[in-house]
Amino acid sequence: MSATPLPETTAAARKARPRPALFGITLADWLRIAVHIGALIPLALLLWDGAHNHLTANPIQEITFRTGKTAIILLILSLLCTPLNILFGWKVVLPLRRPLGLYAFFYVCLHLLIFSVLDYGLDWGLIQQTIAEKRYVLVGFAAFLLLLPLALTSTKGWMRRLGKRWKQLHRLVYLAAFLAVVHFVWLVKSDIREPLLYGAALAVLLLLRLAPLRRAIVRVRSRPAR
Ligand code: HEM
């Protein structure tokens, strides 16, 4: 009989195998479940409040606000995953980027749908005029146009087809998020603290991705503890 250990029993294979976290479900799966539930809660609340007439005296504006806010938060959360891996080595959060980004895009689509169907009654002339006249609508629209190809090419098939260019294309998400923040800053009438907070979060996340800083962080992190 051979003394070679079975592949499953080698240290490398044990390390690669996902460890069950709770109730036999891995941490990665728990996180994925949490993302799906968390991202669908705002939609559930919207439907619930709509069904119970709890959408303020101006329901269209309330839905526009809520979908817009959810979209920007999910977009920033999707951008948080890579820096979390850089800072703490939490590789387990990396697969969450895709669902978070796609949910963000889903809320952007709802946001745009409410704006064009409920608010503007699909009056294309008026919609075009508003896009041209209101700068916050114009940048919001630009953010949507940037997110569209990213959502469409988010599949494994497109990743394979585009190769290196996929990564380059998906860097546009930072520009889309920046435009979304500008959209928010320009539409608020007085208190711009909240949109600026999103802007600051975005700036920090972008900074953490810069190669020299990223390399320095990884170097410090991988230094053996004394
Ligand atoms: C076609 C593109 C878009 C259009 C036409 C649009 C339109 C609007 C409108 C009309 C409002 C409400 C303004 C008001 O009543 O004062 C709004 C608010 C908002 N939008 Fe958009 N938007 C677009 C894209 C986006 C995108 C891509 C995001 C984020 C990813 C976004 C995030 C927000 C946020 C955060 C608010 C404010 C929410 C609040 O005040 O609580 N929008 N948008």
Residues whose N, C-alpha, C, O or C-beta is under 5 A from the ligand:
A	BS01	HEM	Q61 T64 F65 G68 K69 A71 I72 V108 L112 F115 V137 G140 F141 A143 F144 A180 F184 L187
